[in-house]
Structure formats: structure tokens, C-alpha cells
Amino acid sequence: MASSHSLLFSSSFLSKPSSFTSSLKRFVYVPTRRFWPRQRHGFSTVFAVATEPAISSTGPKKTEPATVPLPSNESSDKLLKIRHTCAHVMAMAVQKLFPDAKVTIGPWIDNGFYYDFDMEPLTDKDLKRIKKEMDRIISRNLPLLREEVSREEAQKRIMSINEPYKMEILEGIKEEPITVYHIGNEWWDLCAGPHVETTGKINKKAVELESVAGAYWRGDEKRQMLQRIYGTAWESEEQLKAYLHFKEEAKRRDHRRIGQDLDLFSIQDEAGGGLVFWHPKGAIVRNIIEESWKKMHVEHGYDLIYTPHVAKADLWKISGHLDFYRENMYDQMEIEDELYQLRPMNCPYHILLYQRKRQSYRDLPIRVAELGTVYRYELSGSLHGLFRVRGFTQDDAHIFCLEYQIKDEIRGVLDLTEEILSRFGFNKYEVNLSTRPEKSVGGDDIWEKATCALRDALDDKGWSYEVDEGGGAFYGPKIDLKIEDALGRKWQCSTIQVDFNLPQRFDITYVDTNSDKKRPIMIHRAVLGSLERFFGVLIEHYAGDFPLWLSPVQVRVLPVTDNQLEFCKEVSKKLRACGVRAELCHGERLPKLIRNAETQKIPLMAVVGPKEVETGTVTVRSRFGGELGTIPVDDFINKINIAVETRTAL
């Protein structure tokens, strides 16, 4: 699932030495950072952020910030043209500096552009040379000239400059005439445009070459490995600076680094790429997600189920996965002369459960939900932390209903989706309704009814949405929902799909009022998408600073000296007995214990000195609320439980 990025930035964390005030001053002077401003989550959809506030209990709060507008390719034709032309200028620069380099393709992308070359590996020093040559080309203000030629003429020109990849591209172009774009009279490329009028329209101070990566030609690992140069381009130098700030903030939030720093998860080479190990702290967060998910589904009338991870290969023949999805499935295994298959989807299992008995119209709707682990083959080069893995757990559910029930069921899914996502701090969505494509199954009547039901449910919910005409699956219309994180990035998350295909393939039926067999409507839906990917988004959304109710460790108990250790053990035990996730740390001087707790992003520190032992209290500091004073242990536990119950900060 790809994400569409609305780009934003903020200044870095500011730090200032200080000491704990009031009670903690009794123990030690602690040089520590203060978050003033708290530089984390103040990102909006369109603007770059200069300042931001402290985190809230359920999600990052956004303010009215000083802004630098950052347009997207969709909102600015000018920007799209600049980026496309930059790709051509870069290719021209590369071939000037490296005459043996062969060009392939060079499109614009979300944040800039890239171009793939068949050439020797490039270095950072090479990128600097290429950028200088690009600057020279831009400064010459060369015209971009469009030319139409016949296929034969295009072939002749490509052969004359010995560009085999361009010949392959030409073979894939079906339209005629063939369009060519020239940069002055010095360089040309097969291209449909659009481009700026002259290279001088590009602000060279708003362009930067970012990185080099390997990429297989046509994405085929059996073909040539190419050198892909990524660049970013903007309309102004200020926009580039804003984007670079955004990049740094995104890097700071990278879930792979935070996952390692906070000991949340790992990918173990000995086990294989794309297979996630949930560490104890990560597993705590996963368990909170799962328990919340289950509770809300039961409240919304779903039956929770569990199904196997493997099935006979014949099941996947019936479903059509072996015909249309085989490249994403693992090899079959033979067991007692029968072929079995690791599941890539949960849908066929849920259909088998529906078919286990005769269903009546009175039984519908039937809603079944499962946190089902699936396995899909991904190329090793495409694996990316928790975002692209080979084994993952979908929050999968299927609804079997009558035609007239579609709207109400979709509305129910929308309500449940909002309830779950808002619980975890996601309140801004981008919603798309995708309609019937050219090739599809099912009659006109049912497509019309289903599409209208989805549209009516969205209208009834009051959500704004875009219509993607012809963008639906071949088996039915769908609603896709992207969540917006603290950086304004959008992540494909929830999906609701009406399916006319699988009910027919499996011949599932219900008995109507006349005792006739009829075909039910099947609705696929996922709210979180997968637990792994959602956890990755959650980590980056909060930058690892989870709110109290979600934090894997809520309290760290710290003795001033080992003389208070026994009392600290009693406090820790009592906290855990009352449902508080607490741990005791000792063996270091208090300043280091405090710094370690800050580094590990622990929401609450309970410091114990001689006076606390004497009075049965703890001196509390909140990561988000500062100094909370000295509190009786029972009162401290009560405050935590109330904060967790209401999902507020302490």
C-alpha cells in the first residue's frame, strides 16, 4: 500500500539544562532536556510547521503554525513539470559526464523524480558532479521542444545512438505518432510530457540529488541491475528547506530505528527477511491493540473466529488465488500425497465457516472477524521494516448480508472504523470510493445497487470523499481510507470491498422467504490493515512517545540509593498487582537512571528517597506533565488507573 505524502517540517528538539523542581531537588541536581517547545507532532496537511505543542493523551495536537506552503504534484501543474524536466536534465547531465551510460526511464514521483541508468555504480562524489552539471544546463536556459515522429523514425534515431532500453520502451508504446522532447538541440528522450518551457524555469537552488539505489530493469530480478538516482525538486528554495526539515523529522521517527532503540521488535536474519519478532514491550502494545479491537468488534455484533494457517491447495484453486495471485504465494508442500498451501488470504476460510450449515435470510447479516496471520512472498529488495513484510496479521472481517442490508452494514463498518482509529489518535482521513472497472463480474443491477449503497453510507456518515471512477476491483466497488499521521503523511489503512466473485465461486447461498436458494452479498473489510504495518505507523505517529494508556512501560520506579530498594520492590509489586505496567531500575546513580528513563520514553518516573520510605509516598515526574509532586502510593495508582481509563495524560 502506497502512501500519499503531504509534506511538512519543524525545527529540531530544543534542549536546556534544568533541574527537577520542588521535591526532586532534595535528591539531586539533574541536567535534563526540557521540551520547550515539544517538537513532535504539529504537522498539518499542506503546511510546514515551525513550532508544536506537547502530545495529548490520545494523539498529537496540532496548532496554528508559521507555515511554508508545500504543494504536491496534484495541486501544482508547475511543480509536476519542474520535476519531470529535472529528470531529463539529470539524464542529460549524466550522459555528458558518463558517455557510456544507457538511459531507461525517468518519471516524477511524490517528492521529486528519479532516473534509471545502466552504468557503473555511482558515489556521493559523482552525485555532486552531476548536480553541478545540472546547474550549468539549467543556467543556460535551454528550450524544451516537443516533436512528433513516426515509429520508423523513432527506431532509426534510437538505433543511431545505441540505446537498447529506449528501443524496448518504444515497442511498448501503442499510440502514434511518437512524441520526443529535446533539451535545446543537444539531448532528447521519448516522452509524452509535460515539461517547463525552458530549463531556466527551474530554480537550481530548489533542486537536490538525494541518493542512489539499485533497481532491476522492469522490476524483474532476472534482468539488469540499474543505478537509480533520486532527486527532489520544488518551486522555491524555501520549499526545499521545508522539505529537508520534514525529511529529518521523518528520519527521527523511523520505526525501524525506534523499534530497535526501545526494544519493540526485530527482523532476525537467521529466521529470514520480512518475518517479524515481537519483543516483550512490542507485544504489550500489540496485545492492547488486539484487546481493544476484539472488544469493539463484539460490541458491534461480530463473532470472533480463528482459522488455520494452511489449507489444501484445492481451496485456493476454487477461490482463484492460484490463477491470479500465485506470484505472491509460497510454494506448496506435500503432506500424505496431498498438496497444502500457506494462506495468503483469510477470505476462503470465512466462507467455509459460512457454508458449515444451511443459512436462512433470518440469519443475515452474519459478521465474522479474525486477527488472521497470512503469508505472502515479497522480493527481498522490497522488504521494509514493518511496512513490507512476508508474514503479517490482518484484522480481517467478512459480512454476509442481503442486498437491502448493504448500506446499513457499510455505515456500521464506517462507524466502527472511526471508533477504532480515533482511539489510537487518528482523526483525519482521506476517503475514496472506487467504482466499476471495464472488466468485472456481476450484473449491471447489482453493481449499481452496491455502488449506491456505498455512496449513501458515506453521505449518511457525513464524510467527504473522492470518487475514483473505474478504480474498483473486478469483483465489486470499494471504499479505501487513508489515515493522516502527525507529519501529515497519509497511510492506506482501512478498506471496505463488496464482492460478487467469491460467493459465486464457492456457490454460497441462503434460503429466502419462499424457500428458494439465493446468493448473499459478501463484504470484505479491514480497519487497521495489518497489525505489523499499523504498529509501524503508530510508532512513527508518536515518535515512540506513546501516551500513558498505550505505553508498554507506564512507570519506572527509581530509588535514590539502594537503601530504598526494598520499599521500591514493594511499590513495583503493588503497581503491577493493580494493573499498572511498572518496572524497577536501580544500580546506577539517580541522574543516570532518570536519563535512561527519558531515553526509553517512560511516561512516569516514581522516585523514592528516605522521606518517601518514611511516609509511604513516591515523588512523581511525568514525561508530558512535568513535576507532579510527592503522592501516597495508593493515590498514585488511582490517578494512573483513571488516566488510563479516560486515555488522558497524568
C-alpha positions in Angstrom: 0.0 0.0 0.0 1.4 3.3 -1.0 1.1 6.5 0.9 0.5 10.0 -0.4 2.6 12.5 1.5 1.6 16.0 2.4 5.0 17.4 3.3 5.7 19.3 6.5 8.6 20.2 8.7 9.5 21.5 12.1 12.6 22.7 13.9 14.7 20.3 15.9 14.3 19.5 19.6 15.5 22.3 21.7 17.3 21.5 24.9 18.2 23.4 28.0 19.8 22.3 31.2 17.5 22.4 34.2 16.8 20.7 37.5 13.8 18.9 38.8 11.9 21.4 40.8 10.4 21.2 44.3 10.6 17.6 45.7 13.1 16.2 43.4 15.6 19.0 44.3 16.0 17.1 47.5 17.6 14.2 45.7 20.0 15.6 43.1 20.5 18.3 40.5 19.6 16.7 37.2 20.7 18.3 34.0 18.0 17.2 31.6 16.3 18.4 28.5 13.0 20.3 28.6 10.7 20.2 25.7 10.0 23.8 25.1 8.6 23.7 22.5 7.8 20.0 22.4 8.9 19.3 18.9 7.0 16.3 17.7 3.5 16.3 16.2 2.4 19.7 14.9 2.0 18.9 11.3 -0.9 19.8 9.1 -1.8 18.6 5.6 -0.5 21.4 3.5 1.9 23.5 5.5 5.4 23.2 7.1 5.4 23.6 10.8 7.7 25.8 12.8 6.5 25.0 16.3 4.3 22.5 18.1 2.8 21.6 21.4 3.1 18.8 23.9 1.5 15.5 23.0 -2.1 14.8 24.1 -3.4 11.7 25.7 -4.9 10.2 22.6 -2.9 11.8 19.8 -0.6 14.6 18.8 -2.2 18.0 18.9 -1.7 20.4 16.1 -1.6 24.2 16.3 -1.9 27.1 14.0 1.8 27.3 13.0 4.0 29.6 11.0 3.9 27.9 7.6 5.7 27.3 4.3 3.3 26.0 1.7 4.4 22.7 0.1 2.4 21.9 -3.0 2.0 18.4 -4.4 2.1 17.1 -8.0 -1.7 17.0 -7.9 -2.1 20.6 -6.6 0.5 22.2 -8.8 1.0 21.6 -12.5 4.0 23.8 -12.4 5.7 21.6 -9.8 5.0 18.4 -11.7 6.5 20.0 -14.9 9.6 21.1 -12.9 10.1 17.6 -11.5 9.6 15.9 -14.9 12.0 18.3 -16.6 14.6 17.8 -13.8 14.6 14.1 -14.5 15.5 14.9 -18.2 18.1 17.5 -17.2 19.7 14.9 -14.8 19.8 12.3 -17.6 21.4 14.8 -19.9 24.0 15.7 -17.2 24.8 12.0 -16.5 25.4 11.2 -20.2 27.6 14.3 -20.5 29.7 13.1 -17.6 29.5 9.4 -18.3 29.1 8.9 -22.1 28.8 5.1 -21.8 25.7 5.3 -19.5 22.5 4.0 -21.1 19.2 5.7 -20.2 16.0 3.9 -19.3 13.1 5.8 -17.6 12.8 8.9 -15.5 9.4 9.8 -14.1 8.3 12.4 -11.5 7.3 10.9 -8.1 5.6 12.2 -4.9 8.6 14.2 -3.6 10.7 14.7 -6.7 11.9 12.5 -9.5 14.3 9.7 -10.4 16.1 8.3 -13.5 17.5 4.8 -14.0 20.8 4.2 -15.8 22.7 1.2 -16.9 26.2 2.2 -15.8 28.9 1.6 -13.2 27.9 2.2 -9.5 27.9 5.9 -8.5 29.3 7.5 -5.4 28.3 10.6 -3.4 31.1 12.4 -5.2 29.5 11.5 -8.5 26.2 13.0 -7.4 27.9 16.3 -6.6 29.4 16.3 -10.1 26.0 15.5 -11.7 24.3 18.3 -9.7 26.9 20.8 -10.8 26.4 19.8 -14.5 22.6 20.1 -14.0 23.1 23.6 -12.6 25.0 24.5 -15.8 22.3 23.1 -18.0 19.6 25.0 -16.0 21.6 28.3 -16.2 21.8 28.0 -20.0 18.0 28.4 -20.2 17.7 25.8 -23.0 14.3 25.3 -24.6 12.2 22.1 -24.1 10.9 21.3 -27.6 8.2 18.8 -28.4 8.4 16.8 -31.7 6.2 14.2 -33.2 7.8 11.5 -35.3 6.8 8.2 -36.9 7.6 4.9 -35.3 10.1 4.2 -38.0 11.9 7.5 -37.5 12.0 6.9 -33.7 13.5 3.4 -34.2 16.1 4.9 -36.6 17.1 7.6 -34.1 17.3 5.2 -31.1 19.5 2.7 -33.1 21.8 5.6 -34.2 22.6 6.4 -30.5 22.6 2.8 -29.4 20.0 3.0 -26.6 18.6 -0.6 -26.2 16.3 0.2 -23.3 14.7 3.0 -25.3 14.0 0.6 -28.1 12.2 -1.7 -25.6 10.2 1.2 -24.3 9.3 2.2 -27.9 8.0 -1.3 -28.5 5.6 -0.9 -25.6 4.2 2.4 -26.9 1.0 1.6 -28.8 -0.1 5.2 -29.7 1.2 7.1 -32.7 2.7 9.4 -33.6 5.7 9.0 -31.2 6.4 12.1 -29.1 10.0 13.2 -28.4 11.2 16.1 -26.1 14.5 17.8 -26.9 16.6 19.9 -24.5 17.9 22.5 -26.9 19.5 20.6 -29.8 21.8 18.6 -27.5 19.7 15.8 -25.9 16.4 14.1 -26.5 14.2 11.5 -25.0 11.0 9.5 -25.8 8.4 11.4 -23.7 4.8 12.4 -23.6 5.5 15.4 -21.3 4.6 17.7 -19.7 7.7 19.9 -19.2 8.5 23.5 -18.5 9.2 25.8 -21.4 12.9 26.2 -20.7 15.4 24.8 -18.3 15.7 28.4 -16.8 12.2 27.9 -15.3 13.8 25.6 -12.8 15.2 27.1 -9.6 18.5 25.3 -9.3 18.6 26.2 -5.6 15.4 24.3 -5.1 16.8 21.0 -6.6 18.8 18.4 -4.7 20.1 15.0 -5.6 19.3 12.7 -2.7 20.6 9.2 -3.1 21.5 6.3 -5.4 19.9 2.9 -5.2 19.9 -0.3 -7.2 16.8 -1.2 -9.3 16.1 -4.1 -11.6 15.0 -3.2 -15.1 11.3 -3.5 -15.3 11.4 -4.7 -11.7 12.5 -8.1 -12.8 15.2 -9.6 -10.6 16.4 -11.7 -13.6 17.2 -8.6 -15.6 19.9 -5.9 -15.5 20.6 -4.1 -12.2 20.4 -0.4 -12.9 21.6 2.7 -11.0 18.6 4.8 -9.8 19.3 8.4 -8.9 16.7 10.0 -6.7 16.2 13.8 -6.6 13.8 16.3 -5.1 12.7 19.5 -6.7 10.5 22.4 -5.6 9.3 25.7 -6.8 11.4 27.7 -4.4 14.4 27.4 -2.1 12.2 27.9 0.9 10.1 24.9 -0.1 13.2 22.7 -0.4 14.4 23.8 3.0 11.0 22.9 4.4 11.1 19.5 2.8 14.5 18.8 4.1 13.3 19.6 7.6 10.4 17.2 7.0 12.8 14.5 5.9 14.9 14.9 9.0 11.8 14.7 11.2 10.7 11.6 9.3 14.1 10.1 9.8 13.9 10.8 13.6 10.6 9.0 13.7 11.7 6.0 11.6 10.0 3.0 13.2 13.0 0.7 12.4 15.4 2.8 14.5 12.8 3.5 17.3 11.9 -0.2 17.3 15.5 -1.1 18.0 16.1 1.7 20.5 13.0 0.9 22.5 13.4 -2.9 22.1 10.0 -3.3 20.4 10.5 -5.7 17.5 13.2 -7.1 15.2 13.7 -9.0 12.0 16.1 -11.9 12.6 18.4 -12.8 9.7 18.6 -16.4 11.0 14.8 -16.7 10.6 14.5 -14.9 7.3 13.6 -11.5 5.9 10.2 -10.0 6.4 9.3 -12.2 9.4 8.6 -10.1 12.5 9.7 -10.9 16.0 7.6 -9.0 18.6 9.7 -8.3 21.6 8.0 -8.2 25.1 7.5 -4.5 25.0 6.2 -4.5 21.4 4.0 -7.5 22.3 2.4 -5.5 25.1 1.3 -2.8 22.7 0.1 -5.4 20.2 -2.0 -7.0 23.0 -3.5 -3.6 23.8 -4.4 -3.2 20.1 -5.8 -6.7 19.9 -7.9 -6.5 23.0 -9.3 -3.1 22.0 -10.1 -4.4 18.6 -11.8 -7.5 19.9 -13.9 -5.7 22.4 -15.2 -3.1 19.9 -16.0 -5.8 17.4 -18.0 -7.8 19.8 -19.9 -4.6 20.8 -20.7 -4.1 17.1 -22.1 -7.6 16.6 -19.2 -9.5 15.2 -18.4 -13.1 16.0 -14.7 -13.7 16.6 -13.1 -16.8 15.0 -9.8 -18.5 14.5 -8.8 -20.4 11.4 -5.8 -22.5 10.2 -2.7 -21.1 8.6 -2.6 -23.7 5.9 -5.2 -25.4 3.7 -5.3 -27.8 0.8 -4.2 -26.3 -2.5 -7.6 -27.1 -4.0 -9.2 -24.4 -1.8 -7.0 -21.8 -3.5 -8.0 -23.1 -6.9 -11.7 -22.6 -6.1 -11.0 -19.1 -4.8 -9.0 -18.2 -7.9 -5.9 -17.2 -5.9 -3.7 -19.9 -7.7 -4.7 -18.4 -11.0 -4.4 -14.7 -10.2 -2.2 -14.4 -7.2 0.3 -17.3 -7.5 3.4 -15.0 -7.7 2.6 -13.7 -4.2 2.1 -17.2 -2.7 4.7 -19.5 -1.2 5.5 -23.0 -2.7 3.1 -25.7 -1.9 4.0 -28.5 0.5 3.1 -32.2 0.1 1.6 -33.9 3.1 0.4 -37.6 2.7 0.1 -37.3 -1.1 -1.9 -34.0 -0.9 -0.8 -30.5 -1.6 -1.2 -27.8 1.0 -0.7 -24.1 0.8 0.2 -21.4 3.3 -2.6 -18.9 3.2 -2.2 -15.5 1.5 -5.7 -14.5 2.5 -8.4 -15.3 5.1 -11.5 -15.0 2.9 -11.9 -18.7 1.8 -11.7 -19.8 5.4 -14.6 -17.5 6.4 -16.6 -18.7 3.5 -16.1 -22.3 4.6 -17.4 -21.4 8.1 -20.5 -19.8 6.5 -21.1 -23.0 4.5 -20.9 -25.2 7.5 -24.7 -25.2 7.9 -27.8 -24.1 5.9 -28.3 -20.3 6.3 -31.7 -18.6 6.2 -32.5 -15.0 5.4 -33.4 -14.7 9.0 -29.7 -15.3 10.0 -28.4 -12.5 7.9 -26.4 -10.4 8.3 -23.6 -12.6 9.6 -20.4 -10.9 10.7 -17.2 -12.8 11.4 -13.9 -11.3 12.4 -10.4 -12.7 12.8 -6.9 -11.5 13.5 -5.6 -13.9 10.9 -1.9 -14.3 10.0 -1.2 -14.6 6.3 2.0 -15.2 4.3 2.8 -13.5 1.0 6.0 -13.7 -1.0 7.8 -10.4 -1.4 11.1 -9.8 -3.1 13.9 -9.2 -0.5 14.6 -5.8 -2.0 11.1 -4.6 -1.4 11.0 -5.5 2.3 10.9 -2.5 4.6 10.7 -2.8 8.4 7.1 -3.4 9.5 5.7 -1.7 6.4 6.5 -4.5 3.9 6.8 -8.0 5.3 6.2 -11.6 4.4 4.1 -12.7 7.3 1.6 -10.4 8.9 -1.7 -10.4 10.8 -4.7 -8.8 9.1 -7.6 -7.5 11.1 -9.9 -9.3 8.7 -13.7 -9.5 8.7 -16.4 -10.5 6.4 -20.1 -9.7 6.3 -22.7 -11.9 4.6 -25.9 -9.9 4.1 -28.9 -9.3 1.9 -28.9 -6.6 -0.8 -31.1 -4.2 1.1 -28.8 -4.5 4.1 -25.6 -3.3 2.3 -26.0 0.4 3.2 -26.6 -0.2 6.9 -23.7 -2.7 7.1 -21.3 -0.3 5.3 -22.4 2.5 7.6 -21.8 0.2 10.6 -18.3 -0.5 9.3 -17.6 3.2 8.9 -18.7 3.9 12.5 -16.5 1.0 13.8 -13.6 2.3 11.7 -13.9 5.7 13.2 -14.2 4.4 16.7 -11.1 2.2 16.4 -8.8 4.7 14.6 -9.8 7.6 16.8 -8.9 5.5 19.9 -5.3 5.4 18.7 -5.1 9.1 17.8 -6.0 9.1 14.1 -8.8 11.6 13.4 -8.1 12.8 9.9 -8.9 10.6 6.9 -8.8 10.7 3.1 -11.7 8.6 1.7 -12.1 7.3 -1.8 -15.0 5.5 -3.4 -13.9 3.3 -6.3 -16.5 2.3 -8.9 -16.9 -0.4 -11.6 -13.8 -1.0 -13.9 -14.1 -2.1 -17.5 -13.5 -5.7 -16.7 -15.8 -7.0 -13.9 -18.0 -9.8 -12.7 -21.7 -9.3 -11.8 -24.6 -7.7 -13.5 -25.3 -4.0 -14.0 -28.2 -4.0 -11.5 -26.2 -5.4 -8.5 -23.2 -3.1 -9.3 -25.5 -0.1 -9.3 -27.2 -1.1 -6.1 -23.9 -1.8 -4.3 -22.2 1.4 -5.5 -25.2 3.5 -4.5 -25.2 1.7 -1.1 -21.6 2.7 -0.5 -22.2 6.2 -1.7 -25.3 6.6 0.5 -23.5 5.2 3.5 -20.7 7.7 3.1 -23.2 10.6 2.6 -25.1 9.4 5.7 -21.9 9.4 7.7 -21.1 12.9 6.6 -17.6 12.2 5.4 -16.2 14.0 2.3 -14.8 11.6 -0.3 -13.4 11.5 -3.8 -14.8 9.2 -6.5 -12.3 7.1 -8.4 -14.3 6.2 -11.5 -13.4 2.7 -12.7 -11.0 2.2 -9.9 -12.9 -0.6 -8.1 -11.9 -4.3 -8.0 -13.2 -6.6 -10.8 -15.4 -8.2 -8.2 -17.1 -5.1 -6.7 -16.9 -1.4 -5.7 -14.9 -0.4 -2.6 -14.1 2.3 -0.1 -10.5 3.0 0.8 -9.5 5.1 3.8 -6.1 6.7 4.4 -5.2 7.9 7.9 -3.1 11.1 8.4 -0.2 10.9 10.8 1.5 13.6 12.8 3.6 14.6 9.8 0.6 14.9 7.6 1.6 11.7 5.7 -1.3 9.6 4.5 -1.2 5.8 5.0 -3.5 3.3 3.3 -5.2 1.6 6.2 -8.9 0.7 6.1 -10.7 -0.9 3.2 -14.3 -2.0 2.6 -15.0 -4.1 -0.5 -18.2 -5.6 -1.9 -17.5 -8.9 -3.5 -19.7 -10.6 -6.2 -17.0 -13.0 -7.2 -16.2 -15.4 -4.2 -19.9 -16.1 -3.4 -20.3 -17.3 -6.9 -17.0 -19.3 -7.0 -17.9 -21.1 -3.7 -21.6 -21.2 -4.6 -22.7 -19.9 -1.2 -26.4 -19.4 -0.6 -29.2 -18.7 1.8 -32.8 -19.7 1.8 -35.3 -16.8 1.2 -38.9 -16.4 2.3 -40.0 -18.7 -0.5 -37.5 -21.4 0.5 -35.6 -20.7 -2.7 -31.8 -20.6 -2.6 -30.3 -17.1 -3.2 -26.8 -15.7 -3.3 -25.8 -13.4 -0.4 -23.8 -10.3 -0.7 -20.2 -10.6 0.7 -18.4 -7.6 2.2 -14.6 -7.8 2.9 -13.3 -5.2 5.4 -10.2 -4.4 7.4 -9.8 -1.4 9.7 -6.1 -1.4 10.7 -4.9 -3.3 7.5 -2.4 -5.4 9.4 -1.1 -5.2 12.9 2.5 -5.0 11.8 2.0 -2.1 9.4 -0.3 -0.3 11.8 2.2 -0.7 14.6 4.9 0.8 12.4 2.6 3.8 11.6 1.7 4.1 15.3 5.4 4.3 16.2 6.1 7.0 13.7 3.0 8.9 14.6 4.0 9.2 18.2 7.8 9.1 17.5 7.9 6.2 20.1 6.4 8.5 22.8 3.3 6.5 23.4 0.6 8.0 25.6 0.3 6.6 29.1 -2.6 4.2 28.3 -0.7 2.6 25.4 2.9 2.7 26.7 4.5 -0.7 27.2 6.0 0.5 30.5 3.9 3.1 32.3 6.0 3.7 35.4 9.7 3.3 36.2 10.4 3.2 40.0 13.8 4.7 40.8 15.5 4.5 44.2 17.8 7.3 45.2 20.1 4.8 46.8 20.0 1.0 47.4 18.8 1.7 50.9 15.3 2.3 49.4 15.4 -0.8 47.2 13.1 -3.0 49.4 10.4 -0.3 49.5 10.8 0.2 45.8 10.2 -3.5 45.2 7.0 -3.3 47.3 5.8 -0.3 45.3 6.6 -2.0 42.0 4.8 -5.2 43.1 1.7 -3.2 44.2 1.6 -1.2 40.9 1.7 -4.4 38.9 -1.0 -6.0 41.1 -3.2 -3.1 40.3 -2.8 -3.4 36.6 -0.1 -0.8 36.1 2.8 -1.7 33.9 5.7 -0.9 36.1 9.4 -1.8 36.3 12.1 -1.2 38.9 15.5 0.1 37.8 18.5 0.6 40.2 22.2 0.1 40.4 23.2 3.5 38.9 23.3 7.0 40.2 19.9 8.7 40.1 20.8 11.2 37.4 21.7 8.3 35.0 18.5 6.4 36.0 16.5 9.4 35.1 18.3 10.0 31.8 17.8 6.3 30.9 14.0 6.6 31.6 13.8 9.7 29.4 15.7 8.0 26.6 13.4 5.0 26.9 10.4 7.4 26.7 8.9 6.2 30.0 5.7 8.3 30.8 6.1 8.3 34.6 9.1 8.2 37.0 8.4 7.4 40.6 11.5 8.5 42.7 11.9 7.1 46.2 14.2 8.6 48.8 14.4 8.2 52.6 11.4 10.6 53.2 9.2 8.6 50.7 10.0 5.4 52.5 9.1 7.0 55.8 5.8 8.4 54.6 4.8 5.7 52.1 4.9 8.0 49.1 6.6 8.5 45.8 7.8 11.6 44.1 6.4 11.6 40.6 7.6 13.2 37.4 5.5 12.9 34.2 7.2 12.9 30.8 4.4 15.0 29.5 3.2 16.9 32.6 6.4 17.7 34.4 6.8 17.6 38.2 3.7 16.1 39.9 4.9 16.3 43.5 5.0 13.7 46.3 2.0 11.4 46.3 0.8 8.5 48.5 1.3 5.2 46.6 -2.4 4.4 46.6 -3.3 7.8 45.3 -0.7 7.4 42.6 -2.2 4.1 41.5 -5.7 5.6 41.5 -4.6 8.6 39.3 -2.9 6.2 36.8 -5.9 4.0 36.5 -8.2 7.0 36.0 -5.8 8.4 33.3 -5.7 5.0 31.5 -9.4 4.6 31.7 -10.0 8.0 30.2 -6.9 7.8 28.0 -5.7 11.1 29.3 -2.2 12.3 30.4 -1.1 12.3 34.0 
